Amino acid sequence: MGLLAADAVRLLADLRGEAPLIHVVDIGANPLEEPSYKGLLDMGLCRVTGFEPQPEALAELNQTKGPNEIYLPHAVGDGSEAVLHVAEMSGFTSLFPPLAHVARLL
């Protein structure tokens, strides 16, 4: 499932007290499934900076985001010039070239 258990999020909230918000950086924030930090967001315990280069996925993120979320239309790499390999299926866009034997499975 990947989500933080509700009890763990409540415990974190209690331990955190008045500390600053946790800053989550989501590389490839495509909303294919509920993010593991959703419980933290729901309780106002974190802020999210997400990076999503696919326009449709970015539009969905920006349409549903809350006050502690910002999403940017960038891919994240090592700073060198690179080719973004845009896949037909959402969630498979990458700076890494597609592997033919994996693509056949999809």
Buried (B, 14 or more C-beta within 10 A) or exposed (E): EEBBEEEEBEEBBEEBEEEEEBEBEBEBBBBEEEBEBBBBBEBEBBBBBBBBBBEEBBEBBBEEBEEBBEBBEEBEEEEEEEEEEEEEEBEBBBBEEEEEEEEEEE
